Amino acid sequence: VIALPGGAADYANLQTHGEQVFVLKDSGTGDSLQVINFSDDESPKTVVEKASDYVLSADGKKLLVQLHNDYAILDAKEKQVFTDKKLDLKNLNLRIEPKVEWQQMYVDGWRILRDWFYDPNIHGMDWLAIKNKYQPWVDAATHRTDLDYAFGEIAGELNSGHVYVNAGDQPSVERRSHGLLGAEFSHDKSGYFKIEKIFNGENWHADFRSPLTEPGVKAKVGDYVIAINGISVKSVNNLYQLLEDSVGRTITLTLNNKPSDRKTRTVHVKPIAQETNLRYLDWVNSRAAMVEKLSNGRIGYVHLPNTAIAGNRELFKQFLPQITKDALIIDDRYNGGGFIPDRMIEMLSRKTLSYWKFRGLKPNATPLIAHDGPKAMLINGYSSSGGDALPYYFRKLKLGKLIGTRTWGGLIGISGNPGLADGGLLLASTFRVMNTEGNWIVENEGVTPDIEVIDRPELVYNGDDPSLQRAVQELLKDLKENPRKSIKAPKAPTEF
């Protein structure tokens, strides 16, 4: 084992032949293709300045290099020029006979489940009989979606979570995103549209940008939209007709604080493609406000939308500012899963190990991000996959009560497998959860609550949140019986 020369960077797709090592190097300005000769101590040499991908030939003499949608065959040595050897592919066509391809993909998909499924006995199924059972369906297929339907039936035969069918090439129409303003409107009898609600966003990152709250816009609830890009909204029945193809483009809104086209003001905004994140943020803030009011500020609230990137982001964002609360509600409802939530439960289960006293300041805890008070977790039937695992870990570590309804029950997980010839995918579940006693758990069962509370739709519609309200009651009861302790620094050693 030797250390190859080269500075810190993101290296990928390492391939070798003899004493030569080829690798894609990204130093932050895009990938370049590098070659290193490990028989000397010289620094890496550049083959081509920019490359998206490459393949080294078996004899090590040539490289097939990709740059975006272009390809070139280059010598496997330094200082090559991509444009000199670029392949002319404008007349290259691939002939596909769909029914032949579907037959190949059917067998391939069947084999993928056979060879990648976590249980080599395939849950006791006669897998060859399953192939023969659905073969007539594939023979009769006249559209790519017919093949997916057969795959869906085969996936169902496994009686397992996380076996997914993702479509490949098929006739499709272009999907267009049209402009949204992060607000709710009513159609006034005057013919103008009144702003009834503006969703607050987090305008420092694009996914949570709320157009009407950006600097200089100065739109407010109660304002009327008089025109968009100079066209009166009276000319349409639906405000969004005037926002077609406006995502990311600067448009003008003519506003007024009354339904009149006189003494208006004009603002410039950039519409967004979707409001899902803004509505999610509004829901979370309304839950937090409810908890704040019901508990008189004693209980904090954290919602975790999944156990992937967004969920970890929300945990870090919401948890740290609330570690001084006496108690915490962790809301796992509608958690879509993602990664195994070991890091998340580790943060939720942290205990204070020590304090540090600075002159003139209150004692600081270590670890800083930790909460010692009582907790409760909310769950429901949409707490799924990683959202199943999180409440299971929460209960195992005895962090508090689970309140709500039984979780989804899907903990045979996925880690990837080969795809199909046309870009489709039959995703096999490759690993299954067990408890520390060696028993299968959670899959097809879910995690049951300690206290069952049904979020009845008519109550939710009227503004209640039964699970949340019960959690506040339980935590206030816990705090009454076991109040959270606070610590004061002792007198300084020299103080008498």
Secondary structure, DSSP 8 states (H G I E B T S, - for coil): -------S-EEEEEEEETTEEEEEEESSS-EEEEEEETTS----EEEES--SEEEE-TTSSEEEEEETTEEEEEESSSS--GGGGB---TT------HHHHHHHHHHHHHHHHHHHSS-TTGGG--HHHHHHHHHHHHHT--SHHHHHHHHHHHHHHT--TT-EEE--S----------B-SEEEEE-TTSSEEEEEE----TTSGGG--GGGSTTT---TT-EEEEETTEEGGG-SSGGGGGTT-TTS-EEEEEESSS-SSS-EEEEE--BS--HHHHHHHHHHHHHHHHHHHTTT-EEEEE-S-BSHHHHHHHHHHHGGGTTSSEEEEE-TT---BS-THHHHHHHT----EEE--TTS--EEESSS---S-EEEEE-TT--THHHHHHHHHHHTT-EEEEES------EE-------TTS-EEE---EE-B-TTS-B-STTT----SEE----HHHHHTT--HHHHHHHHHHHHHHHHS----------TT--
